[in-house]
């Protein structure tokens, strides 16, 4: 069980920092194919914003922001984006994650198609990593017990 304290400074800083952490995480995910970083790092930063809410406000408040159902949806969405990109490349006659095949779907050059493919994969990985990390913290903080159904 995570112990929370009634500290106005911590709660106020969390309210201020969480949106900026989430925005920075999306920036890292979106620019992962241009610079260092990407899906994994952005996903961890995104999960850190929810973990900060768990530490500051408690598990119940964090679950109202990101329920376990929404967490599972993000996990499935990330897996679908990642594997869907690879399956699309396979369906177009290339290898799994052969982004050059995406020129048959998108009217762009091969270089742009590869950048788009990497962006799709990085987005999928980011959503998946965020969902798994958040789920781990939820499970650890409850001792592995399932949430009570209302």
Steps between C-alpha positions, in 0.01 A plus 500: 500500500631842409479754780388848401548813704272799514761741372374794300842565342534147361144495368533843341831411335348179369206689352742738330762246387281211379369672185850615408637149554228360276565760232874434514434125476295551185779719363758225566275242333426721200864595443649159569569435135694827465698510823601279792205372694181359371227265599652335804637817656185698423282221638695494825474878535126480433463226760706708744235772489235251612736347758557850637124531543489166684772616738351846554124439504464130561396205290128577488552848359751374245257228391238765437745671265609177330282204580622145455254462213652801323844362579413173326361695203831690468691173522290339227516815287880508527526134407258548211691799361835322525391165361262662252785697346704183465204303364428775247859480377461121470170535314662739255761241405792593722647372822360571844561872570648559154386862493595553136185304405285780643550703180227282352251638755626854562586732208847588633862421424670192643684711759174659618330160507775365726467802728123445519547132572743571781262763639216247506716240672634750755145613580388141551798423721442818701137416572589141585786589734289765674219252556726224630693727736181651639345156537807381690472787747126438542563130563786559741306760698198271542701188573375341178135508600253592227321833535160499664220514249236765558 
